[in-house]
Amino acid sequence: MTDEYQILPRTPGVEDYLRLRIVSGLSPKTLEQAQKGLPNTWFGVSVCFAGAIVGMGRIIGDGGTAFQIVDIALDPAHHGQGLGKAIMAALMRQLADHAPEGAYVSLIADGNARHLYAKYGFEPVMPASIGMATRVRADDSRGKT
């Protein structure tokens, strides 16, 4: 990472968050989702380049027993600068300094990102556990009796 970039200890603003999710290939979110979700960030970082936010990462969780690293996103024009490592290092430093010992930290690794996360101690949890996900739908009644 060059001196042109700054890793700022702050959650990105709503507009930067929405834009970075799209340009980085993450699923888009609505304005309402971002406005509700971002204030619940336990810790976030924003990558600044020439006054613009070009990357981000967040930690969400209960502050005690469980945390999840989410929204690691970088504008593709800034790939290859070591910024993914810098984002992860800042997030992991915050966890080491402020999360209770023994807290569970999880993340979902898309594609080759698993190699980056492995450098920070993350391992696949299979076969003991398997990650699962769903998306909420207004008419969803799965699992309801």
Summary of the structure (lengths in Angstrom):
residues: 145
radius of gyration: 15.9
end to end distance: 52.7
largest distance: 56.7
contacts: 356
relative contact order: 0.15
helix: 31%
strand: 23%
